[in-house]
Amino acid sequence: MSTTPELHRDDQASKIGMWFFLFTEMLLFGGLFIVYSIYRFRNAEAFHQAAHELSIPIGTINTIILLISSTTIAMSVTAIQKKDKKLALILLCTTIVLGLAFLVNKYFEWGAHLKEHIYPGSSVLALRGQGDVLFYGLYFFMTGLHALHIIIGLIFIAVITRMIYKDKLNSESYALHENSGLYWHLVDLIWIFLFPLFYLIT
Amino acid sequence: MEKEKDHIIPYRTFLYVLALLIALTLTSVAITQIYLGTLTVVIALLIAAVKSSFVLRIFMHLKFENKIISIAVVAVVLVLAAVIFITFLDYLYR
């Protein structure tokens, strides 16, 4: 028997706990998707017109940025499992940079809307009718909530990166690293549905 | 201490999946530019569903995890689908 007692650790439980949290996130966004589809059903013409004003190129670029960032964080878990700390750190930093790039794109996208006085509660938007108010209300709320998740995910990943750098997470103990990956993939997953619903279906 | 061996996914697999996901994204952008009416919505959502299944199974390791997590994910999706179905029944036939 070793003299230093080992702390009990259950990686499997930690992962299942993370998944349960992700389920609440899925239902949160799921509820918003229901609101979106009902309003779209009742204001088909206005939603159709309003969706035309969103930039498909920016949306597509952001989709690809998120897909790549998901790949890099997934690969960083493989790197940690293979004891390749340096590669894991590089991949995590790449993920952070890509996440920031996504937010920069969002900034320009939202900035363009704000310049045209399109935002929730705007009088210019109110003149365009109920359908447009609903479309842009949902657009700003849902992409905004998604962007908030990106920011939280970036902080989470930054903390993980630091812990790996300090060898607090390694090939023996990386459940937290995997959980940060799960969170980031969920953010990607939500965007996979937000993108066609707001940008593509016109 | 006995630790069950975790499945290590090779880097290559992730890159293949990424290529596939980007291809699917571009396909859905291209298809929705053609006017197909209601079919556009169906195709776009179908492609999104295929993409998310790859993210869930490979990126989120569901394919290699304990089956109980996959079952729970399916259950959550079914609950959501049921709520959407019932809500639309209400709106269509009230």
Contacts between the chains, C-beta under 8 A, distances in Angstrom:
chain1	res1	chain2	res2	distance
A	6	B	1	6.8
A	12	B	66	7.0
A	15	B	65	7.4
A	15	B	69	7.7
A	16	B	66	7.9
A	16	B	68	7.8
A	16	B	69	6.6
A	19	B	69	5.4
A	19	B	72	6.7
A	19	B	73	7.6
A	23	B	72	7.0
A	23	B	73	7.8
A	23	B	76	5.0
A	26	B	76	5.6
A	26	B	77	7.9
A	26	B	80	7.2
A	27	B	76	6.9
A	27	B	79	7.6
A	27	B	80	6.9
A	30	B	80	4.4
A	30	B	83	7.5
A	33	B	84	7.8
A	34	B	83	6.5
A	34	B	84	5.6
A	34	B	87	5.7
A	37	B	84	7.1
A	37	B	88	7.8
A	38	B	87	6.5
A	38	B	88	7.8
A	38	B	91	6.1
A	41	B	88	7.6
A	41	B	91	6.6
A	42	B	91	7.7
A	56	B	29	6.4
A	60	B	25	6.7
A	60	B	26	7.5
A	60	B	29	5.5
A	63	B	25	5.2
A	64	B	22	5.7
A	64	B	25	6.4
A	67	B	18	6.1
A	67	B	21	4.9
A	67	B	22	6.1
A	67	B	25	7.0
A	68	B	18	6.6
A	70	B	55	6.7
A	70	B	59	5.5
A	71	B	14	5.0
A	71	B	15	7.0
A	71	B	17	7.2
A	71	B	18	4.3
A	71	B	59	7.4
A	74	B	9	7.5
A	74	B	14	5.1
A	74	B	58	7.6
A	74	B	59	4.7
A	75	B	11	5.4
A	75	B	14	5.1
A	78	B	8	6.0
A	78	B	9	5.7
A	78	B	10	7.0
A	78	B	11	5.9
A	78	B	14	7.4
A	81	B	6	6.5
A	81	B	8	4.7
A	82	B	8	6.7
A	178	B	61	7.6
A	181	B	59	7.6
A	181	B	60	7.7
A	182	B	60	5.7
A	185	B	55	5.6
A	185	B	56	7.9
A	185	B	59	4.8
A	185	B	60	4.9
A	186	B	60	7.9
A	188	B	55	6.1
A	188	B	59	7.6
A	189	B	52	5.3
A	189	B	55	5.4
A	189	B	56	7.2
A	192	B	48	5.2
A	192	B	51	5.0
A	192	B	52	5.3
A	192	B	55	7.0
A	193	B	45	7.9
A	193	B	48	5.3
A	193	B	52	7.4
A	195	B	25	7.8
A	195	B	48	7.9
A	196	B	28	6.0
A	196	B	32	7.1
A	196	B	44	4.0
A	196	B	45	6.7
A	196	B	47	7.4
A	196	B	48	5.4
A	197	B	44	7.9
A	200	B	28	6.3
A	200	B	29	6.5
A	200	B	32	4.1
A	200	B	40	7.9
A	200	B	44	5.3
A	201	B	32	6.5
A	201	B	40	6.1
A	201	B	41	5.3
A	201	B	44	5.6
A	202	B	32	7.4
